C-alpha cells in the first residue's frame, strides 16, 4: 500500500486539497471571527497585518532553506505542524497582542508553504492544472466549511478543523516526490556552490515585477480579509458568506485546468496587465455598487480568478526571470515583498474603513491598482519557459 501511495496522483490530491483547506479554513472568515469576539476595526486590522509583518521575515528565510537543504519535505512538514499547533492556541486566546503574535506565526508559515506547493506543481510528472485544481476545490470547501462553522459551532471549533486539515496535508506530503528543477549539469553546480543570489539581486526586471506585485497582492490581501466584512455590511447573512466564497472559488476550476492552454502562450506583461484590469473592475464595483446582488455577482465572477491568475503569474515570472535553482527563493522574495505591502495597506485600510467606510477603502485600492497597471507598461519579459504544459 505504501509503495503504491508513493508519488501517486492521490498523494498530490491530499497535498493540494489539504493545504488549501488549511489556508481557507483559517483565513477566509478570520475577520468575521475577530469581529465576533468584540474587536474594533483598527484592532482587527492590526491583527490581520501581523501576517505581513511575520511573513516579511519568515518567507524568504524558509524559501532559501527549502532551496538549499536536501530534505525539503521535512521543512514543509515542520511548518505544517507549526500551523496546526499555533492555530489551536489561537482558538484559546482573547488578548490583542497574543492574537497578533499567533496570527503572524500561522499566516507566515502558510505563506511560506505556498511557494513550495507552486514549485511542486510546476515540476511534477503531472500537469500543473490537474494538480492545482485540487487546491481550488480544497479552498472552496474550506470557505464553505468555515462559514458554517462560524455560524453553527463554537468559535474554537474552526481552528480544530484547521489542525485536522494540516494532518491531511502531512499525509499527502509524505507521498509526493520532488523532481529536480534544473538540468543535471546546472543542478550539480547548484549543489556544489549553492544558488547564485546575484542573479536575483542584479535583475532590474525582477525588481520591476516586485513593484507591480506589491501593489496587486497588497490590495488583494486586504480584499481577502475584508470581502467577508463587505458582504455582512451589505446585508448578506453570515452563513451565506461562506457560500458566496465557495462559488467564487469554484470559478477558478476551468482557469486552472486549462492553464496549459494559455499561461505559456501569453507573455508575462500581458498577464500582469490582465490581473490589474480584473482587480480594478471588482474594486470599483465594491466601492460604487448600490445593489448587494451586484457585489455578490462580481465577487463570484472575478475575485478568485484575479488572485489565482496572479499566483500562476508569479510562478511564470520567477521561472522566466531567474535561474531554476532559485525558483523557491524567488517566489519567497515575491511573497515577502508583497507581505510588506499588505502590512501597510492592511493598516491603512483599517484606518480608512473607520474614518470613511469600507466602500471608500475599495475605491482607494482601485486607484492603487491603476498605478500598478501603469507600472506594468515598463515590463520586458521573454516568454521562453514552459511551466504549465
KABEL-V466045 format. One record per backbone hydrogen bond with DSSP energy under -1.0 kcal/mol. CO is the residue of the C=O (numbers start at 0). NH is the residue of the N-H. If there is no record, write none. Layout:
CO_NH, CO_NH
This chain:
0_4, 1_5, 4_7, 7_11, 8_12, 9_13, 10_14, 11_15, 12_16, 13_17, 14_18, 15_19, 16_20, 17_21, 18_22, 19_23, 20_24, 21_25, 22_26, 23_27, 28_32, 29_33, 30_34, 31_35, 32_36, 33_38, 34_37, 39_43, 40_44, 41_45, 42_46, 43_47, 44_48, 46_49, 47_50, 48_52, 49_53, 50_54, 51_55, 53_57, 54_58, 57_61, 58_62, 59_63, 60_64, 61_65, 62_66, 63_67, 64_68, 69_71, 70_74, 71_75, 72_76, 73_77, 74_78, 75_79, 76_80, 77_81, 78_82, 79_83, 80_84, 81_85, 82_86, 83_87, 84_88, 85_89, 86_90, 88_91, 89_92, 94_98, 95_99, 96_100, 97_101, 98_102, 99_103, 100_104, 101_105, 102_106, 103_107, 104_108, 105_109, 106_110, 107_111, 108_112, 109_113, 112_116, 113_117, 114_118, 115_119, 116_120, 117_121, 127_131, 128_132, 130_133, 131_135, 132_136, 133_137, 134_138, 135_139, 136_140, 137_141, 138_142, 139_143, 140_144, 141_145, 142_146, 143_147, 144_148, 145_149, 146_150, 147_151, 148_152, 153_156, 154_157, 155_159, 156_160, 157_161, 158_162, 159_163, 160_164, 161_165, 162_166, 163_167, 164_168, 165_169, 166_170, 167_171, 168_172, 169_173, 171_175, 174_6, 182_186, 183_187, 184_188, 185_189, 186_190, 187_191, 188_192, 189_193, 194_196, 195_198, 196_199, 196_200, 197_201, 199_202, 202_206, 203_207, 204_208, 205_209, 206_210, 207_211, 208_212, 209_213, 210_214, 211_215, 212_216, 213_217, 214_218, 215_219, 216_220, 217_221, 218_222, 219_223, 220_224, 221_225, 222_226, 225_229, 226_230, 227_231, 228_232, 229_233, 230_235, 231_234, 236_240, 239_243, 240_244, 241_245, 242_246, 243_247, 244_248, 245_249, 246_250, 248_251, 249_252, 251_255, 252_256, 253_257, 255_258, 257_260, 258_262, 261_265, 266_270, 267_271, 268_272, 269_273, 270_274, 271_275, 272_276, 273_277, 274_278, 275_279, 276_280, 277_281, 278_282, 279_283, 280_284, 281_285, 282_286, 283_287, 284_288, 290_294, 291_295, 292_296, 293_297, 294_298, 295_299, 296_300, 297_301, 297_302, 301_305, 302_306, 303_307, 304_308, 305_309, 306_310, 307_311, 308_312, 309_313, 310_314, 311_315, 312_316, 313_317, 314_318, 315_319, 316_320, 317_321, 322_325, 323_326, 325_329, 326_330, 327_331, 328_332, 329_333, 330_334, 331_335, 332_336, 333_337, 334_338, 335_339, 336_340, 337_341, 338_342, 339_343, 340_344, 341_345, 342_346, 343_347, 344_348, 345_349, 346_350, 347_351, 348_352, 349_353, 350_354, 351_355, 351_356, 356_360, 357_361, 358_362, 359_363, 360_364, 361_365, 362_366, 363_367, 364_368, 365_369, 366_370, 367_371, 368_372, 369_373, 370_374, 371_375, 374_377, 375_378, 381_383
